[in-house]
Amino acid sequence: MAEKLGIGYTRAIGHIGMVPKDESDCSDCGTCEVVCSMTHDGGCSPALRRIWLDRDPSISVYIPVSCAQCNAPSCMEACDSDAMYIDEKTGARCIDADKCNGCKLCMKACPFDPPMINYDPDRKVAVKCDLCKDRPNGPACIEHCITQCLTIIKHPARKKKKKGKGVIDYE
């Protein structure tokens, strides 16, 4: 269950990430990208994926990346059509395609480069990782990863600590 934050947002259960290198490693097979677009859209296209492989073949490093499910999601703040919402069960930041007007403001507001939000040019809507919120088995990319290098990285709970004269800071 997602945890309520004091800043008006619910903390997501985590985000898609890699297991420690000593457990497994990405082989650059691309299964996560294909399974993602097939699961969500029934088709296979780079524009439909919600997970990417950050590839550096010169040193054989491949890192799957997807939305970090930010605690204070600037993409949600930027959305002018109220298409973005937080899933009650997972806390994932999601996009309602029926409300999305395709303005790409969420993409521009994403603090990552490149943005962790993709754009479907056929439907003219933004798409992003929603942790496969409607799948009983959880994220399809994790379930079908051949090397089992994907997992949900839990977001650590913030701990209050006293700092000086009554000032509360967070670790």
GUNU-561096 format. One record per residue (C-alpha): residue in three letters; x, y, z. Coordinates in Angstrom, 1 decimal, decimal comma, m for minus. Layout:
N
+-----+--------+--------+--------+
|   r |   east |  north |     up |
+-----+--------+--------+--------+
| ALA |      X |      Y |      Z |
...
+-----+--------+--------+--------+
//
This chain:
171
+-----+--------+--------+--------+
|   r |   east |  north |     up |
+-----+--------+--------+--------+
| MET |    0,0 |    0,0 |    0,0 |
| ALA |    1,3 |    3,5 |   m0,9 |
| GLU |    2,4 |    5,8 |    2,0 |
| LYS |    0,9 |    9,3 |    2,4 |
| LEU |    3,5 |   12,1 |    2,2 |
| GLY |    3,1 |   15,4 |    4,0 |
| ILE |    3,5 |   17,3 |    0,7 |
| GLY |    0,1 |   16,4 |   m0,7 |
| TYR |    1,3 |   13,3 |   m2,6 |
| THR |    1,3 |    9,6 |   m1,9 |
| ARG |    4,7 |    7,9 |   m2,0 |
| ALA |    4,9 |    5,2 |   m4,7 |
| ILE |    5,8 |    1,7 |   m3,6 |
| GLY |    9,0 |    2,2 |   m5,6 |
| HIS |   10,3 |    2,3 |   m9,2 |
| ILE |   11,7 |   m0,2 |  m11,7 |
| GLY |   15,4 |   m0,6 |  m11,2 |
| MET |   18,2 |   m3,2 |  m11,4 |
| VAL |   19,1 |   m5,8 |   m8,8 |
| PRO |   22,7 |   m5,6 |   m7,5 |
| LYS |   25,3 |   m6,4 |  m10,1 |
| ASP |   26,5 |   m9,5 |   m8,1 |
| GLU |   23,0 |  m11,0 |   m8,5 |
| SER |   22,4 |  m10,4 |  m12,2 |
| ASP |   23,1 |   m8,0 |  m15,1 |
| CYS |   21,3 |   m6,6 |  m18,1 |
| SER |   22,2 |   m8,5 |  m21,3 |
| ASP |   20,8 |   m5,8 |  m23,7 |
| CYS |   18,1 |   m8,2 |  m25,0 |
| GLY |   15,4 |   m5,5 |  m25,1 |
| THR |   12,7 |   m7,9 |  m23,8 |
| CYS |   11,7 |   m5,4 |  m21,2 |
| GLU |   11,0 |   m2,7 |  m23,8 |
| VAL |    9,0 |   m5,1 |  m26,1 |
| VAL |    7,0 |   m6,7 |  m23,2 |
| CYS |    6,2 |   m3,2 |  m21,9 |
| SER |    4,7 |   m1,9 |  m25,1 |
| MET |    2,9 |   m5,2 |  m25,8 |
| THR |    1,4 |   m5,3 |  m22,3 |
| HIS |    0,1 |   m1,8 |  m22,4 |
| ASP |   m0,7 |   m1,2 |  m26,0 |
| GLY |   m0,8 |   m4,6 |  m27,8 |
| GLY |    1,9 |   m3,3 |  m30,2 |
| CYS |    5,6 |   m3,1 |  m30,4 |
| SER |    7,1 |    0,4 |  m30,9 |
| PRO |    9,8 |    2,5 |  m29,3 |
| ALA |    7,1 |    5,2 |  m28,9 |
| LEU |    5,0 |    2,9 |  m26,8 |
| ARG |    7,6 |    1,7 |  m24,3 |
| ARG |    7,7 |    2,9 |  m20,7 |
| ILE |   11,2 |    1,5 |  m20,0 |
| TRP |   14,3 |    2,2 |  m21,9 |
| LEU |   17,8 |    0,6 |  m22,1 |
| ASP |   20,5 |    3,2 |  m21,6 |
| ARG |   23,1 |    1,6 |  m23,8 |
| ASP |   26,8 |    2,0 |  m23,9 |
| PRO |   28,0 |   m0,8 |  m26,1 |
| SER |   31,6 |    0,5 |  m26,1 |
| ILE |   32,0 |   m0,7 |  m22,5 |
| SER |   29,2 |   m3,3 |  m22,5 |
| VAL |   27,0 |   m1,4 |  m20,0 |
| TYR |   23,2 |   m1,6 |  m20,4 |
| ILE |   21,0 |   m0,1 |  m17,8 |
| PRO |   17,2 |   m0,3 |  m17,9 |
| VAL |   15,6 |    3,0 |  m16,8 |
| SER |   12,0 |    4,1 |  m16,3 |
| CYS |   10,0 |    6,7 |  m14,3 |
| ALA |   11,4 |    7,2 |  m10,8 |
| GLN |    7,9 |    7,8 |   m9,5 |
| CYS |    9,1 |   11,1 |   m7,9 |
| ASN |    7,8 |   12,0 |   m4,4 |
| ALA |    7,1 |   15,5 |   m5,7 |
| PRO |    6,2 |   14,8 |   m9,3 |
| SER |    6,8 |   17,9 |  m11,4 |
| CYS |    5,1 |   16,2 |  m14,4 |
| MET |    1,8 |   16,2 |  m12,4 |
| GLU |    2,2 |   19,8 |  m11,5 |
| ALA |    2,8 |   20,7 |  m15,2 |
| CYS |   m0,2 |   18,7 |  m16,6 |
| ASP |   m2,8 |   21,2 |  m17,6 |
| SER |   m5,5 |   18,7 |  m18,5 |
| ASP |   m5,7 |   16,8 |  m15,1 |
| ALA |   m4,7 |   13,6 |  m17,0 |
| MET |   m2,1 |   12,7 |  m14,4 |
| TYR |   m3,1 |   10,9 |  m11,2 |
| ILE |   m1,7 |    8,7 |   m8,5 |
| ASP |   m2,8 |    5,1 |   m8,4 |
| GLU |   m4,3 |    4,4 |   m4,9 |
| LYS |   m2,8 |    0,9 |   m4,6 |
| THR |    0,8 |    1,4 |   m5,9 |
| GLY |    1,2 |    5,1 |   m5,6 |
| ALA |    2,4 |    5,1 |   m9,2 |
| ARG |    2,1 |    8,4 |  m11,1 |
| CYS |   m0,2 |    7,5 |  m14,0 |
| ILE |   m1,6 |    9,1 |  m17,2 |
| ASP |   m5,3 |    8,9 |  m18,1 |
| ALA |   m5,0 |    8,7 |  m21,9 |
| ASP |   m8,6 |    9,8 |  m22,3 |
| LYS |   m7,8 |   13,1 |  m20,5 |
| CYS |   m4,3 |   13,7 |  m22,0 |
| ASN |   m4,3 |   16,4 |  m24,7 |
| GLY |   m0,8 |   15,6 |  m25,9 |
| CYS |    0,7 |   18,9 |  m25,0 |
| LYS |    3,9 |   17,3 |  m23,7 |
| LEU |    4,2 |   19,7 |  m20,7 |
| CYS |    4,7 |   16,6 |  m18,5 |
| MET |    7,7 |   15,6 |  m20,6 |
| LYS |    9,2 |   19,0 |  m20,4 |
| ALA |    8,7 |   19,1 |  m16,6 |
| CYS |   10,4 |   15,7 |  m16,0 |
| PRO |   13,7 |   16,3 |  m14,2 |
| PHE |   15,4 |   13,5 |  m16,0 |
| ASP |   17,3 |   13,8 |  m19,3 |
| PRO |   15,9 |   12,2 |  m21,4 |
| PRO |   12,5 |   12,5 |  m19,8 |
| MET |   11,1 |    9,3 |  m18,4 |
| ILE |    7,8 |   10,0 |  m20,2 |
| ASN |    7,3 |    8,9 |  m23,8 |
| TYR |    4,9 |   10,2 |  m26,5 |
| ASP |    2,6 |    8,0 |  m28,7 |
| PRO |    2,4 |    9,9 |  m32,0 |
| ASP |   m0,5 |    7,8 |  m33,3 |
| ARG |   m2,8 |    8,5 |  m30,3 |
| LYS |   m1,1 |   11,8 |  m29,6 |
| VAL |   m0,8 |   11,1 |  m25,8 |
| ALA |    2,0 |   10,9 |  m23,3 |
| VAL |    2,8 |    7,4 |  m21,8 |
| LYS |    4,9 |    6,5 |  m18,8 |
| CYS |    5,5 |    3,6 |  m16,4 |
| ASP |    2,6 |    3,0 |  m14,1 |
| LEU |    4,2 |   m0,1 |  m12,5 |
| CYS |    1,6 |   m2,2 |  m14,4 |
| LYS |   m0,9 |   m1,2 |  m11,7 |
| ASP |   m3,7 |   m3,4 |  m13,2 |
| ARG |   m1,6 |   m6,6 |  m13,6 |
| PRO |   m2,1 |   m9,1 |  m10,8 |
| ASN |    1,6 |  m10,2 |  m11,3 |
| GLY |    3,0 |   m6,7 |  m11,1 |
| PRO |    5,3 |   m5,1 |  m13,7 |
| ALA |    5,5 |   m7,2 |  m16,9 |
| CYS |    9,1 |   m6,1 |  m17,5 |
| ILE |   10,2 |   m7,7 |  m14,2 |
| GLU |    8,2 |  m10,9 |  m14,8 |
| HIS |    9,6 |  m11,5 |  m18,3 |
| CYS |   13,2 |  m10,2 |  m17,8 |
| ILE |   15,4 |  m13,1 |  m19,1 |
| THR |   18,3 |  m12,3 |  m16,8 |
| GLN |   16,1 |  m11,4 |  m13,9 |
| CYS |   18,0 |   m8,1 |  m13,4 |
| LEU |   14,9 |   m6,0 |  m12,8 |
| THR |   13,1 |   m5,4 |   m9,5 |
| ILE |   11,1 |   m2,7 |   m7,8 |
| ILE |   13,4 |   m0,5 |   m5,9 |
| LYS |   11,6 |    0,6 |   m2,7 |
| HIS |   11,5 |    4,2 |   m1,9 |
| PRO |   13,1 |    4,7 |    1,6 |
| ALA |   10,8 |    6,3 |    4,2 |
| ARG |   12,0 |    9,7 |    5,3 |
| LYS |   13,1 |    9,9 |    8,9 |
| LYS |   12,6 |   13,1 |   10,9 |
| LYS |   15,5 |   14,4 |   12,8 |
| LYS |   16,0 |   17,4 |   15,0 |
| LYS |   18,3 |   20,0 |   13,5 |
| GLY |   19,1 |   23,0 |   15,6 |
| LYS |   16,4 |   25,1 |   17,3 |
| GLY |   13,3 |   23,1 |   16,7 |
| VAL |   14,0 |   22,9 |   13,0 |
| ILE |   13,0 |   19,5 |   11,6 |
| ASP |   15,1 |   18,2 |    8,7 |
| TYR |   14,7 |   14,9 |    6,8 |
| GLU |   17,3 |   12,3 |    6,0 |
+-----+--------+--------+--------+
//
